[in-house]
């Protein structure tokens, strides 16, 4: 999960928090707290739920969670009185209230004359409302396939679709690496992958 909110960047795979490209130190548990709040945004996480997730099978002082929240707020230059990101719900818990958006990758898909940017992480292809690449067709499953972008590389994977996903003329049976120019057939839609310059040929992962 790579997200941007305000001037901050968050990457759970690299366990990094940055501000305008400069790394911001966080203790491991404070990072875990921020990750939980981001994953569940804008839902309020109760104090009991957070303690159970952050300190499983361990009894900790009531103030331990409050100290972590203070550390996260300090890292984000946030304020409990006028919060931009972390809101206190008194007598209950905490919630992330900032506008967090997935960080765009350097990859995309071309389809029907349009360039569709891909985000870092998973990009669902299908006719479901939650798909990043939405194709309205009865030949396309709700969650048909997904493109996973990580570290400047991308793979295509079929999600058990009824009509299959094809990379060129080959049916995708396992995650397959994508290179610029690779054609992906989903139903009757032909998508062309565009990645970083200098990529090699398409390979099976």
C-alpha positions as protocol buffer text, in pm:
chain_id: "A"
residue {
  index: 1
  type: UNK
  ca { x: 0 y: 0 z: 0 }
}
residue {
  index: 2
  type: UNK
  ca { x: 154 y: 326 z: -117 }
}
residue {
  index: 3
  type: UNK
  ca { x: -44 y: 639 z: -33 }
}
residue {
  index: 4
  type: UNK
  ca { x: -6 y: 1013 z: -46 }
}
residue {
  index: 5
  type: UNK
  ca { x: -179 y: 1254 z: 192 }
}
residue {
  index: 6
  type: UNK
  ca { x: -93 y: 1620 z: 212 }
}
residue {
  index: 7
  type: UNK
  ca { x: 283 y: 1652 z: 173 }
}
residue {
  index: 8
  type: UNK
  ca { x: 341 y: 1300 z: 307 }
}
residue {
  index: 9
  type: UNK
  ca { x: 409 y: 967 z: 141 }
}
residue {
  index: 10
  type: UNK
  ca { x: 345 y: 628 z: 304 }
}
residue {
  index: 11
  type: UNK
  ca { x: 476 y: 290 z: 188 }
}
residue {
  index: 12
  type: UNK
  ca { x: 393 y: -16 z: 397 }
}
residue {
  index: 13
  type: UNK
  ca { x: 611 y: -254 z: 194 }
}
residue {
  index: 14
  type: UNK
  ca { x: 917 y: -40 z: 258 }
}
residue {
  index: 15
  type: UNK
  ca { x: 784 y: 66 z: 600 }
}
residue {
  index: 16
  type: UNK
  ca { x: 860 y: 426 z: 520 }
}
residue {
  index: 17
  type: UNK
  ca { x: 700 y: 761 z: 590 }
}
residue {
  index: 18
  type: UNK
  ca { x: 833 y: 1065 z: 409 }
}
residue {
  index: 19
  type: UNK
  ca { x: 762 y: 1435 z: 381 }
}
residue {
  index: 20
  type: UNK
  ca { x: 843 y: 1598 z: 49 }
}
residue {
  index: 21
  type: UNK
  ca { x: 1074 y: 1304 z: -20 }
}
residue {
  index: 22
  type: UNK
  ca { x: 1258 y: 1323 z: 315 }
}
residue {
  index: 23
  type: UNK
  ca { x: 1228 y: 1016 z: 539 }
}
residue {
  index: 24
  type: UNK
  ca { x: 1058 y: 1065 z: 875 }
}
residue {
  index: 25
  type: UNK
  ca { x: 1154 y: 825 z: 1156 }
}
residue {
  index: 26
  type: UNK
  ca { x: 880 y: 636 z: 1337 }
}
residue {
  index: 27
  type: UNK
  ca { x: 906 y: 360 z: 1593 }
}
residue {
  index: 28
  type: UNK
  ca { x: 779 y: 21 z: 1466 }
}
residue {
  index: 29
  type: UNK
  ca { x: 458 y: 33 z: 1670 }
}
residue {
  index: 30
  type: UNK
  ca { x: 385 y: 394 z: 1575 }
}
residue {
  index: 31
  type: UNK
  ca { x: 424 y: 294 z: 1210 }
}
residue {
  index: 32
  type: UNK
  ca { x: 185 y: 1 z: 1267 }
}
residue {
  index: 33
  type: UNK
  ca { x: -66 y: 239 z: 1427 }
}
residue {
  index: 34
  type: UNK
  ca { x: -51 y: 476 z: 1131 }
}
residue {
  index: 35
  type: UNK
  ca { x: -91 y: 184 z: 892 }
}
residue {
  index: 36
  type: UNK
  ca { x: -401 y: 59 z: 1077 }
}
residue {
  index: 37
  type: UNK
  ca { x: -559 y: 405 z: 1072 }
}
residue {
  index: 38
  type: UNK
  ca { x: -486 y: 443 z: 700 }
}
residue {
  index: 39
  type: UNK
  ca { x: -616 y: 97 z: 611 }
}
residue {
  index: 40
  type: UNK
  ca { x: -942 y: 149 z: 799 }
}
residue {
  index: 41
  type: UNK
  ca { x: -999 y: 516 z: 714 }
}
residue {
  index: 42
  type: UNK
  ca { x: -1235 y: 686 z: 781 }
}
residue {
  index: 43
  type: UNK
  ca { x: -1366 y: 428 z: 1029 }
}
residue {
  index: 44
  type: UNK
  ca { x: -1312 y: 500 z: 1396 }
}
residue {
  index: 45
  type: UNK
  ca { x: -1094 y: 236 z: 1559 }
}
residue {
  index: 46
  type: UNK
  ca { x: -1171 y: 190 z: 1926 }
}
residue {
  index: 47
  type: UNK
  ca { x: -895 y: 205 z: 2183 }
}
residue {
  index: 48
  type: UNK
  ca { x: -959 y: -160 z: 2274 }
}
residue {
  index: 49
  type: UNK
  ca { x: -933 y: -265 z: 1908 }
}
residue {
  index: 50
  type: UNK
  ca { x: -609 y: -76 z: 1861 }
}
residue {
  index: 51
  type: UNK
  ca { x: -454 y: -221 z: 2177 }
}
residue {
  index: 52
  type: UNK
  ca { x: -552 y: -572 z: 2067 }
}
residue {
  index: 53
  type: UNK
  ca { x: -395 y: -520 z: 1723 }
}
residue {
  index: 54
  type: UNK
  ca { x: -80 y: -345 z: 1841 }
}
residue {
  index: 55
  type: UNK
  ca { x: -13 y: -548 z: 2157 }
}
residue {
  index: 56
  type: UNK
  ca { x: -171 y: -891 z: 2102 }
}
residue {
  index: 57
  type: UNK
  ca { x: -175 y: -1110 z: 2415 }
}
residue {
  index: 58
  type: UNK
  ca { x: -5 y: -834 z: 2614 }
}
residue {
  index: 59
  type: UNK
  ca { x: -150 y: -611 z: 2883 }
}
residue {
  index: 60
  type: UNK
  ca { x: -20 y: -255 z: 2849 }
}
residue {
  index: 61
  type: UNK
  ca { x: -77 y: 67 z: 3037 }
}
residue {
  index: 62
  type: UNK
  ca { x: -366 y: 285 z: 2927 }
}
residue {
  index: 63
  type: UNK
  ca { x: -121 y: 560 z: 2834 }
}
residue {
  index: 64
  type: UNK
  ca { x: 78 y: 341 z: 2591 }
}
residue {
  index: 65
  type: UNK
  ca { x: -166 y: 399 z: 2304 }
}
residue {
  index: 66
  type: UNK
  ca { x: -187 y: 771 z: 2376 }
}
residue {
  index: 67
  type: UNK
  ca { x: 194 y: 795 z: 2354 }
}
residue {
  index: 68
  type: UNK
  ca { x: 190 y: 626 z: 2012 }
}
residue {
  index: 69
  type: UNK
  ca { x: -78 y: 863 z: 1887 }
}
residue {
  index: 70
  type: UNK
  ca { x: 132 y: 1156 z: 2009 }
}
residue {
  index: 71
  type: UNK
  ca { x: 434 y: 1016 z: 1822 }
}
residue {
  index: 72
  type: UNK
  ca { x: 234 y: 979 z: 1500 }
}
residue {
  index: 73
  type: UNK
  ca { x: 94 y: 1330 z: 1531 }
}
residue {
  index: 74
  type: UNK
  ca { x: 439 y: 1471 z: 1591 }
}
residue {
  index: 75
  type: UNK
  ca { x: 571 y: 1296 z: 1279 }
}
residue {
  index: 76
  type: UNK
  ca { x: 281 y: 1437 z: 1075 }
}
residue {
  index: 77
  type: UNK
  ca { x: 305 y: 1786 z: 1229 }
}
residue {
  index: 78
  type: UNK
  ca { x: -55 y: 1731 z: 1334 }
}
residue {
  index: 79
  type: UNK
  ca { x: -251 y: 1875 z: 1624 }
}
residue {
  index: 80
  type: UNK
  ca { x: -511 y: 1718 z: 1853 }
}
residue {
  index: 81
  type: UNK
  ca { x: -694 y: 2052 z: 1873 }
}
residue {
  index: 82
  type: UNK
  ca { x: -704 y: 2109 z: 1495 }
}
residue {
  index: 83
  type: UNK
  ca { x: -633 y: 1771 z: 1340 }
}
residue {
  index: 84
  type: UNK
  ca { x: -554 y: 1737 z: 971 }
}
residue {
  index: 85
  type: UNK
  ca { x: -500 y: 1363 z: 978 }
}
residue {
  index: 86
  type: UNK
  ca { x: -564 y: 1191 z: 1313 }
}
residue {
  index: 87
  type: UNK
  ca { x: -890 y: 1269 z: 1492 }
}
residue {
  index: 88
  type: UNK
  ca { x: -959 y: 1178 z: 1854 }
}
residue {
  index: 89
  type: UNK
  ca { x: -1309 y: 1047 z: 1918 }
}
residue {
  index: 90
  type: UNK
  ca { x: -1329 y: 1107 z: 2290 }
}
residue {
  index: 91
  type: UNK
  ca { x: -1436 y: 809 z: 2495 }
}
residue {
  index: 92
  type: UNK
  ca { x: -1399 y: 583 z: 2191 }
}
residue {
  index: 93
  type: UNK
  ca { x: -1081 y: 587 z: 1982 }
}
residue {
  index: 94
  type: UNK
  ca { x: -913 y: 740 z: 1677 }
}
residue {
  index: 95
  type: UNK
  ca { x: -970 y: 782 z: 1305 }
}
residue {
  index: 96
  type: UNK
  ca { x: -768 y: 898 z: 1005 }
}
residue {
  index: 97
  type: UNK
  ca { x: -953 y: 1189 z: 844 }
}
residue {
  index: 98
  type: UNK
  ca { x: -711 y: 1314 z: 578 }
}
residue {
  index: 99
  type: UNK
  ca { x: -757 y: 1267 z: 204 }
}
residue {
  index: 100
  type: UNK
  ca { x: -526 y: 977 z: 125 }
}
residue {
  index: 101
  type: UNK
  ca { x: -487 y: 871 z: -237 }
}
residue {
  index: 102
  type: UNK
  ca { x: -299 y: 581 z: -391 }
}
residue {
  index: 103
  type: UNK
  ca { x: 38 y: 682 z: -530 }
}
residue {
  index: 104
  type: UNK
  ca { x: 43 y: 663 z: -909 }
}
residue {
  index: 105
  type: UNK
  ca { x: 304 y: 440 z: -1064 }
}
residue {
  index: 106
  type: UNK
  ca { x: 499 y: 496 z: -1385 }
}
residue {
  index: 107
  type: UNK
  ca { x: 280 y: 235 z: -1558 }
}
residue {
  index: 108
  type: UNK
  ca { x: -54 y: 250 z: -1734 }
}
residue {
  index: 109
  type: UNK
  ca { x: -295 y: 76 z: -1970 }
}
residue {
  index: 110
  type: UNK
  ca { x: -414 y: 209 z: -2306 }
}
residue {
  index: 111
  type: UNK
  ca { x: -770 y: 117 z: -2399 }
}
residue {
  index: 112
  type: UNK
  ca { x: -1009 y: 263 z: -2654 }
}
residue {
  index: 113
  type: UNK
  ca { x: -784 y: 564 z: -2712 }
}
residue {
  index: 114
  type: UNK
  ca { x: -747 y: 646 z: -2344 }
}
residue {
  index: 115
  type: UNK
  ca { x: -449 y: 617 z: -2110 }
}
residue {
  index: 116
  type: UNK
  ca { x: -547 y: 470 z: -1772 }
}
residue {
  index: 117
  type: UNK
  ca { x: -284 y: 527 z: -1503 }
}
residue {
  index: 118
  type: UNK
  ca { x: -205 y: 242 z: -1267 }
}
residue {
  index: 119
  type: UNK
  ca { x: -136 y: 282 z: -897 }
}
residue {
  index: 120
  type: UNK
  ca { x: 136 y: 112 z: -698 }
}
residue {
  index: 121
  type: UNK
  ca { x: 0 y: -218 z: -572 }
}
residue {
  index: 122
  type: UNK
  ca { x: -310 y: -396 z: -700 }
}
residue {
  index: 123
  type: UNK
  ca { x: -521 y: -267 z: -990 }
}
residue {
  index: 124
  type: UNK
  ca { x: -842 y: -464 z: -1040 }
}
residue {
  index: 125
  type: UNK
  ca { x: -980 y: -515 z: -1392 }
}
residue {
  index: 126
  type: UNK
  ca { x: -1346 y: -609 z: -1430 }
}
residue {
  index: 127
  type: UNK
  ca { x: -1700 y: -476 z: -1430 }
}
residue {
  index: 128
  type: UNK
  ca { x: -1727 y: -426 z: -1054 }
}
residue {
  index: 129
  type: UNK
  ca { x: -1771 y: -76 z: -917 }
}
residue {
  index: 130
  type: UNK
  ca { x: -1451 y: -114 z: -713 }
}
residue {
  index: 131
  type: UNK
  ca { x: -1231 y: -190 z: -1016 }
}
residue {
  index: 132
  type: UNK
  ca { x: -963 y: 60 z: -1116 }
}
residue {
  index: 133
  type: UNK
  ca { x: -1009 y: -50 z: -1480 }
}
residue {
  index: 134
  type: UNK
  ca { x: -1383 y: -94 z: -1530 }
}
residue {
  index: 135
  type: UNK
  ca { x: -1510 y: -276 z: -1839 }
}
residue {
  index: 136
  type: UNK
  ca { x: -1886 y: -290 z: -1890 }
}
residue {
  index: 137
  type: UNK
  ca { x: -1931 y: -622 z: -2069 }
}
residue {
  index: 138
  type: UNK
  ca { x: -2118 y: -943 z: -1997 }
}
residue {
  index: 139
  type: UNK
  ca { x: -1806 y: -1130 z: -2110 }
}
residue {
  index: 140
  type: UNK
  ca { x: -1605 y: -974 z: -1827 }
}
residue {
  index: 141
  type: UNK
  ca { x: -1626 y: -1101 z: -1470 }
}
residue {
  index: 142
  type: UNK
  ca { x: -1687 y: -866 z: -1178 }
}
residue {
  index: 143
  type: UNK
  ca { x: -1326 y: -916 z: -1068 }
}
residue {
  index: 144
  type: UNK
  ca { x: -1170 y: -1052 z: -1387 }
}
residue {
  index: 145
  type: UNK
  ca { x: -796 y: -991 z: -1349 }
}
residue {
  index: 146
  type: UNK
  ca { x: -548 y: -771 z: -1170 }
}
residue {
  index: 147
  type: UNK
  ca { x: -227 y: -591 z: -1255 }
}
residue {
  index: 148
  type: UNK
  ca { x: 16 y: -561 z: -966 }
}
residue {
  index: 149
  type: UNK
  ca { x: 274 y: -282 z: -987 }
}
residue {
  index: 150
  type: UNK
  ca { x: 573 y: -287 z: -753 }
}
residue {
  index: 151
  type: UNK
  ca { x: 919 y: -140 z: -785 }
}
residue {
  index: 152
  type: UNK
  ca { x: 872 y: -31 z: -1147 }
}
residue {
  index: 153
  type: UNK
  ca { x: 762 y: -379 z: -1258 }
}
residue {
  index: 154
  type: UNK
  ca { x: 413 y: -512 z: -1329 }
}
residue {
  index: 155
  type: UNK
  ca { x: 247 y: -853 z: -1348 }
}
residue {
  index: 156
  type: UNK
  ca { x: -92 y: -963 z: -1478 }
}
residue {
  index: 157
  type: UNK
  ca { x: -294 y: -1233 z: -1300 }
}
residue {
  index: 158
  type: UNK
  ca { x: -631 y: -1388 z: -1381 }
}
residue {
  index: 159
  type: UNK
  ca { x: -875 y: -1395 z: -1089 }
}
residue {
  index: 160
  type: UNK
  ca { x: -1062 y: -1712 z: -1184 }
}
residue {
  index: 161
  type: UNK
  ca { x: -1263 y: -1538 z: -1455 }
}
residue {
  index: 162
  type: UNK
  ca { x: -1512 y: -1741 z: -1658 }
}
residue {
  index: 163
  type: UNK
  ca { x: -1372 y: -1639 z: -1999 }
}
residue {
  index: 164
  type: UNK
  ca { x: -1007 y: -1610 z: -1903 }
}
residue {
  index: 165
  type: UNK
  ca { x: -741 y: -1344 z: -1941 }
}
residue {
  index: 166
  type: UNK
  ca { x: -498 y: -1356 z: -2234 }
}
residue {
  index: 167
  type: UNK
  ca { x: -152 y: -1210 z: -2271 }
}
residue {
  index: 168
  type: UNK
  ca { x: -109 y: -1196 z: -2646 }
}
residue {
  index: 169
  type: UNK
  ca { x: -255 y: -1530 z: -2758 }
}
residue {
  index: 170
  type: UNK
  ca { x: -162 y: -1722 z: -2442 }
}
residue {
  index: 171
  type: UNK
  ca { x: -412 y: -1771 z: -2164 }
}
residue {
  index: 172
  type: UNK
  ca { x: -280 y: -1642 z: -1831 }
}
residue {
  index: 173
  type: UNK
  ca { x: -250 y: -1940 z: -1597 }
}
residue {
  index: 174
  type: UNK
  ca { x: -7 y: -1786 z: -1348 }
}
residue {
  index: 175
  type: UNK
  ca { x: 116 y: -1433 z: -1274 }
}
residue {
  index: 176
  type: UNK
  ca { x: 299 y: -1309 z: -1585 }
}
residue {
  index: 177
  type: UNK
  ca { x: 539 y: -1018 z: -1606 }
}
residue {
  index: 178
  type: UNK
  ca { x: 440 y: -733 z: -1837 }
}
residue {
  index: 179
  type: UNK
  ca { x: 658 y: -528 z: -2070 }
}
residue {
  index: 180
  type: UNK
  ca { x: 571 y: -215 z: -2264 }
}
residue {
  index: 181
  type: UNK
  ca { x: 353 y: -298 z: -2561 }
}
residue {
  index: 182
  type: UNK
  ca { x: 213 y: -621 z: -2415 }
}
residue {
  index: 183
  type: UNK
  ca { x: -150 y: -677 z: -2518 }
}
residue {
  index: 184
  type: UNK
  ca { x: -396 y: -804 z: -2260 }
}
residue {
  index: 185
  type: UNK
  ca { x: -730 y: -948 z: -2373 }
}
residue {
  index: 186
  type: UNK
  ca { x: -1012 y: -922 z: -2118 }
}
residue {
  index: 187
  type: UNK
  ca { x: -1342 y: -1032 z: -2268 }
}
residue {
  index: 188
  type: UNK
  ca { x: -1345 y: -847 z: -2600 }
}
residue {
  index: 189
  type: UNK
  ca { x: -1140 y: -553 z: -2468 }
}
residue {
  index: 190
  type: UNK
  ca { x: -777 y: -529 z: -2578 }
}
residue {
  index: 191
  type: UNK
  ca { x: -561 y: -339 z: -2330 }
}
residue {
  index: 192
  type: UNK
  ca { x: -205 y: -234 z: -2409 }
}
residue {
  index: 193
  type: UNK
  ca { x: 40 y: -210 z: -2122 }
}
residue {
  index: 194
  type: UNK
  ca { x: 270 y: 91 z: -2103 }
}
residue {
  index: 195
  type: UNK
  ca { x: 556 y: 71 z: -1855 }
}
residue {
  index: 196
  type: UNK
  ca { x: 887 y: 241 z: -1782 }
}
residue {
  index: 197
  type: UNK
  ca { x: 1113 y: 300 z: -2079 }
}
residue {
  index: 198
  type: UNK
  ca { x: 1370 y: 33 z: -2143 }
}
residue {
  index: 199
  type: UNK
  ca { x: 1168 y: -268 z: -2033 }
}
residue {
  index: 200
  type: UNK
  ca { x: 1245 y: -598 z: -2198 }
}
residue {
  index: 201
  type: UNK
  ca { x: 1015 y: -860 z: -2343 }
}
residue {
  index: 202
  type: UNK
  ca { x: 716 y: -1005 z: -2160 }
}
residue {
  index: 203
  type: UNK
  ca { x: 809 y: -1299 z: -1941 }
}
residue {
  index: 204
  type: UNK
  ca { x: 617 y: -1555 z: -1738 }
}
residue {
  index: 205
  type: UNK
  ca { x: 680 y: -1505 z: -1368 }
}
